[in-house]
Amino acid sequence: MQNFHDSLLGFSGIARRFLSHNTFRNAFAFINLRKEESSYGKAETG
């Protein structure tokens, strides 16, 4: 289990490095925004 945790930390470190670039951060924010919008739409219509 410790091994899994270590690899998870390593992955988050890589992701953080990617997100430090503006392009990636903007894309990530945009994707999150779209997800929220779609979930809002589903909640309203459902």
C-alpha distance matrix in Angstrom:
0.0 3.8 5.3 5.2 6.4 8.8 10.1 10.7 12.6 14.4 15.5 16.8 18.6 20.3 21.2 22.7 24.7 26.0 26.9 28.9 31.4 33.9 34.0 30.4 30.5 33.6 32.3 29.1 31.4 33.7 31.1 29.9 33.5 34.2 31.3 32.7 36.2 35.3 33.5 36.6 38.9 37.1 37.2 40.9 42.0 39.8
3.8 0.0 3.8 5.4 5.1 6.2 8.7 9.8 10.6 12.4 14.3 15.4 16.6 18.6 20.0 21.0 22.8 24.6 25.6 27.1 29.8 32.5 33.0 29.4 29.5 32.9 31.9 28.8 31.0 33.6 31.3 30.1 33.8 34.8 32.1 33.4 37.0 36.5 34.8 37.7 40.2 38.7 38.7 42.3 43.6 41.7
5.3 3.8 0.0 3.8 5.4 5.1 6.3 8.6 10.0 10.6 12.4 14.4 15.4 16.8 18.4 20.0 21.3 22.9 24.4 26.0 28.4 31.2 31.4 27.9 28.4 31.8 30.5 27.7 30.3 32.7 30.2 29.5 33.3 34.0 31.6 33.3 36.7 36.0 34.6 37.7 40.0 38.5 39.0 42.6 43.6 41.8
5.2 5.4 3.8 0.0 3.8 5.4 5.2 6.2 8.7 9.8 10.5 12.4 14.2 15.4 16.4 18.3 20.0 21.1 22.3 24.4 26.7 29.3 29.2 25.6 26.0 29.2 27.8 24.8 27.4 29.6 27.0 26.2 30.0 30.6 28.0 29.7 33.1 32.3 30.9 34.1 36.3 34.8 35.2 38.8 39.9 38.1
6.4 5.1 5.4 3.8 0.0 3.8 5.5 5.0 6.3 8.6 9.8 10.6 12.4 14.4 15.2 16.4 18.5 20.0 20.8 22.5 25.3 27.7 28.2 24.6 24.6 27.9 26.9 23.7 26.0 28.6 26.3 25.1 28.8 29.9 27.3 28.7 32.2 31.8 30.3 33.2 35.7 34.4 34.6 38.1 39.5 37.8
8.8 6.2 5.1 5.4 3.8 0.0 3.8 5.3 5.1 6.2 8.7 10.0 10.6 12.6 14.3 15.3 16.7 18.7 19.9 21.2 23.9 26.7 27.3 23.9 24.1 27.6 26.8 24.0 26.4 29.1 27.1 26.2 29.9 31.1 28.9 30.4 33.9 33.7 32.5 35.3 37.8 36.8 37.1 40.5 41.9 40.5
10.1 8.7 6.3 5.2 5.5 3.8 0.0 3.8 5.4 4.9 6.1 8.6 9.7 10.5 12.2 14.1 15.3 16.6 18.2 20.0 22.2 25.0 25.1 21.6 22.3 25.7 24.4 21.8 24.6 27.0 24.7 24.3 28.1 28.9 26.8 28.7 32.0 31.6 30.7 33.7 35.9 34.9 35.6 39.0 40.1 38.8
10.7 9.8 8.6 6.2 5.0 5.3 3.8 0.0 3.8 5.4 5.1 6.3 8.6 9.9 10.5 12.2 14.2 15.3 16.2 18.3 20.7 23.2 23.4 19.8 20.0 23.3 22.1 19.2 21.7 24.2 21.9 21.1 24.9 25.8 23.6 25.3 28.7 28.4 27.3 30.2 32.6 31.6 32.1 35.5 36.8 35.5
12.6 10.6 10.0 8.7 6.3 5.1 5.4 3.8 0.0 3.8 5.4 5.2 6.2 8.7 9.8 10.4 12.4 14.3 15.1 16.5 19.3 22.0 22.7 19.3 19.2 22.8 22.2 19.3 21.6 24.5 22.8 21.8 25.4 26.9 25.0 26.3 29.8 29.9 28.9 31.5 34.1 33.5 33.8 37.1 38.7 37.5
14.4 12.4 10.6 9.8 8.6 6.2 4.9 5.4 3.8 0.0 3.8 5.5 5.1 6.4 8.7 9.9 10.7 12.6 14.3 15.5 17.9 21.0 21.5 18.2 18.8 22.4 21.6 19.2 21.9 24.5 22.9 22.6 26.2 27.4 25.9 27.6 30.8 30.9 30.3 33.0 35.4 34.9 35.6 38.7 40.1 39.2
15.5 14.3 12.4 10.5 9.8 8.7 6.1 5.1 5.4 3.8 0.0 3.8 5.3 5.1 6.2 8.5 9.8 10.6 12.2 14.3 16.3 19.0 19.0 15.5 16.3 19.7 18.5 16.1 19.0 21.3 19.5 19.3 23.0 24.0 22.4 24.4 27.5 27.4 27.0 29.8 32.0 31.5 32.4 35.5 36.7 35.9
16.8 15.4 14.4 12.4 10.6 10.0 8.6 6.3 5.2 5.5 3.8 0.0 3.8 5.4 4.9 6.0 8.5 9.7 10.2 12.1 14.7 17.1 17.7 14.2 14.2 17.7 17.1 14.3 16.7 19.5 18.0 17.3 20.8 22.3 20.8 22.4 25.6 25.9 25.4 27.9 30.3 30.1 30.7 33.7 35.3 34.6
18.6 16.6 15.4 14.2 12.4 10.6 9.7 8.6 6.2 5.1 5.3 3.8 0.0 3.8 5.4 5.1 6.3 8.7 9.8 10.7 13.4 16.4 17.4 14.3 14.5 18.2 18.1 15.8 18.2 21.1 20.1 19.7 23.0 24.7 23.6 25.1 28.2 28.8 28.5 30.8 33.3 33.3 33.9 36.8 38.5 37.9
20.3 18.6 16.8 15.4 14.4 12.6 10.5 9.9 8.7 6.4 5.1 5.4 3.8 0.0 3.8 5.4 5.1 6.3 8.7 10.0 11.8 15.0 15.2 12.2 13.3 16.8 16.2 14.4 17.4 19.8 18.7 19.0 22.3 23.6 22.8 24.8 27.5 27.9 28.0 30.6 32.7 32.7 33.8 36.5 37.9 37.6
21.2 20.0 18.4 16.4 15.2 14.3 12.2 10.5 9.8 8.7 6.2 4.9 5.4 3.8 0.0 3.8 5.4 5.0 6.1 8.6 10.4 12.9 13.0 9.6 10.3 13.7 13.0 10.8 13.7 16.2 15.0 15.2 18.6 19.9 19.1 21.0 23.8 24.3 24.4 26.8 29.0 29.1 30.2 32.9 34.3 34.1
22.7 21.0 20.0 18.3 16.4 15.3 14.1 12.2 10.4 9.9 8.5 6.0 5.1 5.4 3.8 0.0 3.8 5.4 5.0 6.2 9.1 11.6 12.9 9.9 9.5 13.3 13.7 11.5 13.6 16.6 16.2 15.9 18.9 20.9 20.4 21.7 24.5 25.6 25.6 27.6 30.0 30.5 31.2 33.7 35.5 35.4
24.7 22.8 21.3 20.0 18.5 16.7 15.3 14.2 12.4 10.7 9.8 8.5 6.3 5.1 5.4 3.8 0.0 3.8 5.5 5.2 7.4 10.8 11.9 9.6 10.3 13.9 14.3 13.0 15.4 18.1 18.0 18.3 21.1 22.9 22.8 24.3 26.9 27.9 28.3 30.4 32.5 33.2 34.1 36.5 38.2 38.3
26.0 24.6 22.9 21.1 20.0 18.7 16.6 15.3 14.3 12.6 10.6 9.7 8.7 6.3 5.0 5.4 3.8 0.0 3.8 5.4 5.8 8.8 9.0 6.3 7.9 11.2 10.9 10.2 13.0 15.2 15.0 15.9 18.6 20.0 20.2 22.1 24.3 25.2 26.0 28.1 30.0 30.7 32.0 34.3 35.7 35.9
26.9 25.6 24.4 22.3 20.8 19.9 18.2 16.2 15.1 14.3 12.2 10.2 9.8 8.7 6.1 5.0 5.5 3.8 0.0 3.8 5.2 7.0 8.0 5.2 4.9 8.6 9.2 7.9 10.0 12.7 13.0 13.4 15.9 17.8 18.1 19.5 21.8 23.1 23.8 25.5 27.6 28.6 29.6 31.7 33.5 33.9
28.9 27.1 26.0 24.4 22.5 21.2 20.0 18.3 16.5 15.5 14.3 12.1 10.7 10.0 8.6 6.2 5.2 5.4 3.8 0.0 3.8 6.3 8.7 7.4 6.8 10.2 11.8 11.1 12.5 15.3 16.2 16.5 18.6 20.8 21.4 22.5 24.7 26.3 27.0 28.5 30.7 31.9 32.7 34.7 36.6 37.1
31.4 29.8 28.4 26.7 25.3 23.9 22.2 20.7 19.3 17.9 16.3 14.7 13.4 11.8 10.4 9.1 7.4 5.8 5.2 3.8 0.0 3.8 5.5 5.5 6.3 8.7 10.1 10.7 12.4 14.3 15.6 16.7 18.4 20.2 21.3 22.7 24.4 26.0 27.2 28.7 30.5 31.9 33.1 34.8 36.5 37.3
33.9 32.5 31.2 29.3 27.7 26.7 25.0 23.2 22.0 21.0 19.0 17.1 16.4 15.0 12.9 11.6 10.8 8.8 7.0 6.3 3.8 0.0 3.8 5.5 5.0 6.0 8.4 9.7 10.4 12.0 14.1 15.2 16.2 18.1 19.8 20.9 22.2 24.2 25.6 26.6 28.4 30.1 31.3 32.7 34.5 35.6
34.0 33.0 31.4 29.2 28.2 27.3 25.1 23.4 22.7 21.5 19.0 17.7 17.4 15.2 13.0 12.9 11.9 9.0 8.0 8.7 5.5 3.8 0.0 3.8 5.5 5.3 6.1 8.5 10.0 10.5 12.3 14.3 15.3 16.5 18.4 20.0 21.0 22.5 24.4 25.7 27.0 28.7 30.3 31.6 33.0 34.2
30.4 29.4 27.9 25.6 24.6 23.9 21.6 19.8 19.3 18.2 15.5 14.2 14.3 12.2 9.6 9.9 9.6 6.3 5.2 7.4 5.5 5.5 3.8 0.0 3.8 5.5 5.1 6.0 8.5 9.7 10.4 12.2 14.0 15.2 16.4 18.3 19.8 21.0 22.5 24.2 25.7 27.0 28.5 30.2 31.6 32.4
30.5 29.5 28.4 26.0 24.6 24.1 22.3 20.0 19.2 18.8 16.3 14.2 14.5 13.3 10.3 9.5 10.3 7.9 4.9 6.8 6.3 5.0 5.5 3.8 0.0 3.8 5.5 5.1 6.1 8.5 9.9 10.5 12.1 14.2 15.3 16.5 18.3 20.0 21.1 22.4 24.3 25.8 26.9 28.6 30.3 31.2
33.6 32.9 31.8 29.2 27.9 27.6 25.7 23.3 22.8 22.4 19.7 17.7 18.2 16.8 13.7 13.3 13.9 11.2 8.6 10.2 8.7 6.0 5.3 5.5 3.8 0.0 3.8 5.4 5.1 6.1 8.6 9.9 10.4 12.2 14.2 15.3 16.3 18.3 19.9 20.9 22.4 24.3 25.6 26.9 28.6 29.8
32.3 31.9 30.5 27.8 26.9 26.8 24.4 22.1 22.2 21.6 18.5 17.1 18.1 16.2 13.0 13.7 14.3 10.9 9.2 11.8 10.1 8.4 6.1 5.1 5.5 3.8 0.0 3.8 5.5 5.0 6.2 8.6 9.8 10.5 12.3 14.3 15.2 16.5 18.4 19.9 21.1 22.6 24.3 25.8 27.0 28.1
29.1 28.8 27.7 24.8 23.7 24.0 21.8 19.2 19.3 19.2 16.1 14.3 15.8 14.4 10.8 11.5 13.0 10.2 7.9 11.1 10.7 9.7 8.5 6.0 5.1 5.4 3.8 0.0 3.8 5.4 5.1 6.2 8.6 9.9 10.6 12.4 14.2 15.4 16.6 18.3 20.0 21.2 22.6 24.5 25.9 26.6
31.4 31.0 30.3 27.4 26.0 26.4 24.6 21.7 21.6 21.9 19.0 16.7 18.2 17.4 13.7 13.6 15.4 13.0 10.0 12.5 12.4 10.4 10.0 8.5 6.1 5.1 5.5 3.8 0.0 3.8 5.5 5.1 6.1 8.6 9.8 10.6 12.2 14.3 15.3 16.4 18.4 20.0 21.0 22.5 24.4 25.4
33.7 33.6 32.7 29.6 28.6 29.1 27.0 24.2 24.5 24.5 21.3 19.5 21.1 19.8 16.2 16.6 18.1 15.2 12.7 15.3 14.3 12.0 10.5 9.7 8.5 6.1 5.0 5.4 3.8 0.0 3.8 5.4 5.0 6.2 8.6 9.9 10.5 12.3 14.2 15.2 16.5 18.4 19.9 21.1 22.6 23.9
31.1 31.3 30.2 27.0 26.3 27.1 24.7 21.9 22.8 22.9 19.5 18.0 20.1 18.7 15.0 16.2 18.0 15.0 13.0 16.2 15.6 14.1 12.3 10.4 9.9 8.6 6.2 5.1 5.5 3.8 0.0 3.8 5.4 5.1 6.2 8.7 9.9 10.6 12.3 14.2 15.4 16.6 18.4 20.1 21.2 22.1
29.9 30.1 29.5 26.2 25.1 26.2 24.3 21.1 21.8 22.6 19.3 17.3 19.7 19.0 15.2 15.9 18.3 15.9 13.4 16.5 16.7 15.2 14.3 12.2 10.5 9.9 8.6 6.2 5.1 5.4 3.8 0.0 3.8 5.4 5.0 6.2 8.6 9.9 10.6 12.2 14.3 15.4 16.4 18.4 20.1 20.7
33.5 33.8 33.3 30.0 28.8 29.9 28.1 24.9 25.4 26.2 23.0 20.8 23.0 22.3 18.6 18.9 21.1 18.6 15.9 18.6 18.4 16.2 15.3 14.0 12.1 10.4 9.8 8.6 6.1 5.0 5.4 3.8 0.0 3.8 5.4 5.1 6.2 8.7 9.9 10.5 12.3 14.3 15.3 16.6 18.4 19.7
34.2 34.8 34.0 30.6 29.9 31.1 28.9 25.8 26.9 27.4 24.0 22.3 24.7 23.6 19.9 20.9 22.9 20.0 17.8 20.8 20.2 18.1 16.5 15.2 14.2 12.2 10.5 9.9 8.6 6.2 5.1 5.4 3.8 0.0 3.8 5.4 5.0 6.1 8.5 9.8 10.5 12.3 14.2 15.4 16.5 17.8
31.3 32.1 31.6 28.0 27.3 28.9 26.8 23.6 25.0 25.9 22.4 20.8 23.6 22.8 19.1 20.4 22.8 20.2 18.1 21.4 21.3 19.8 18.4 16.4 15.3 14.2 12.3 10.6 9.8 8.6 6.2 5.0 5.4 3.8 0.0 3.8 5.4 5.2 6.1 8.5 9.9 10.6 12.2 14.3 15.5 16.0
32.7 33.4 33.3 29.7 28.7 30.4 28.7 25.3 26.3 27.6 24.4 22.4 25.1 24.8 21.0 21.7 24.3 22.1 19.5 22.5 22.7 20.9 20.0 18.3 16.5 15.3 14.3 12.4 10.6 9.9 8.7 6.2 5.1 5.4 3.8 0.0 3.8 5.5 5.1 6.0 8.6 9.9 10.5 12.3 14.3 15.0
36.2 37.0 36.7 33.1 32.2 33.9 32.0 28.7 29.8 30.8 27.5 25.6 28.2 27.5 23.8 24.5 26.9 24.3 21.8 24.7 24.4 22.2 21.0 19.8 18.3 16.3 15.2 14.2 12.2 10.5 9.9 8.6 6.2 5.0 5.4 3.8 0.0 3.8 5.5 5.1 6.2 8.7 9.9 10.6 12.3 13.9
35.3 36.5 36.0 32.3 31.8 33.7 31.6 28.4 29.9 30.9 27.4 25.9 28.8 27.9 24.3 25.6 27.9 25.2 23.1 26.3 26.0 24.2 22.5 21.0 20.0 18.3 16.5 15.4 14.3 12.3 10.6 9.9 8.7 6.1 5.2 5.5 3.8 0.0 3.8 5.4 5.1 6.2 8.6 9.9 10.6 11.8
33.5 34.8 34.6 30.9 30.3 32.5 30.7 27.3 28.9 30.3 27.0 25.4 28.5 28.0 24.4 25.6 28.3 26.0 23.8 27.0 27.2 25.6 24.4 22.5 21.1 19.9 18.4 16.6 15.3 14.2 12.3 10.6 9.9 8.5 6.1 5.1 5.5 3.8 0.0 3.8 5.4 5.1 6.1 8.7 10.0 10.1
36.6 37.7 37.7 34.1 33.2 35.3 33.7 30.2 31.5 33.0 29.8 27.9 30.8 30.6 26.8 27.6 30.4 28.1 25.5 28.5 28.7 26.6 25.7 24.2 22.4 20.9 19.9 18.3 16.4 15.2 14.2 12.2 10.5 9.8 8.5 6.0 5.1 5.4 3.8 0.0 3.8 5.4 5.1 6.2 8.7 9.7
38.9 40.2 40.0 36.3 35.7 37.8 35.9 32.6 34.1 35.4 32.0 30.3 33.3 32.7 29.0 30.0 32.5 30.0 27.6 30.7 30.5 28.4 27.0 25.7 24.3 22.4 21.1 20.0 18.4 16.5 15.4 14.3 12.3 10.5 9.9 8.6 6.2 5.1 5.4 3.8 0.0 3.8 5.4 5.2 6.1 8.2
37.1 38.7 38.5 34.8 34.4 36.8 34.9 31.6 33.5 34.9 31.5 30.1 33.3 32.7 29.1 30.5 33.2 30.7 28.6 31.9 31.9 30.1 28.7 27.0 25.8 24.3 22.6 21.2 20.0 18.4 16.6 15.4 14.3 12.3 10.6 9.9 8.7 6.2 5.1 5.4 3.8 0.0 3.8 5.5 5.3 5.5
37.2 38.7 39.0 35.2 34.6 37.1 35.6 32.1 33.8 35.6 32.4 30.7 33.9 33.8 30.2 31.2 34.1 32.0 29.6 32.7 33.1 31.3 30.3 28.5 26.9 25.6 24.3 22.6 21.0 19.9 18.4 16.4 15.3 14.2 12.2 10.5 9.9 8.6 6.1 5.1 5.4 3.8 0.0 3.8 5.7 5.2
40.9 42.3 42.6 38.8 38.1 40.5 39.0 35.5 37.1 38.7 35.5 33.7 36.8 36.5 32.9 33.7 36.5 34.3 31.7 34.7 34.8 32.7 31.6 30.2 28.6 26.9 25.8 24.5 22.5 21.1 20.1 18.4 16.6 15.4 14.3 12.3 10.6 9.9 8.7 6.2 5.2 5.5 3.8 0.0 3.8 5.6
42.0 43.6 43.6 39.9 39.5 41.9 40.1 36.8 38.7 40.1 36.7 35.3 38.5 37.9 34.3 35.5 38.2 35.7 33.5 36.6 36.5 34.5 33.0 31.6 30.3 28.6 27.0 25.9 24.4 22.6 21.2 20.1 18.4 16.5 15.5 14.3 12.3 10.6 10.0 8.7 6.1 5.3 5.7 3.8 0.0 3.8
39.8 41.7 41.8 38.1 37.8 40.5 38.8 35.5 37.5 39.2 35.9 34.6 37.9 37.6 34.1 35.4 38.3 35.9 33.9 37.1 37.3 35.6 34.2 32.4 31.2 29.8 28.1 26.6 25.4 23.9 22.1 20.7 19.7 17.8 16.0 15.0 13.9 11.8 10.1 9.7 8.2 5.5 5.2 5.6 3.8 0.0
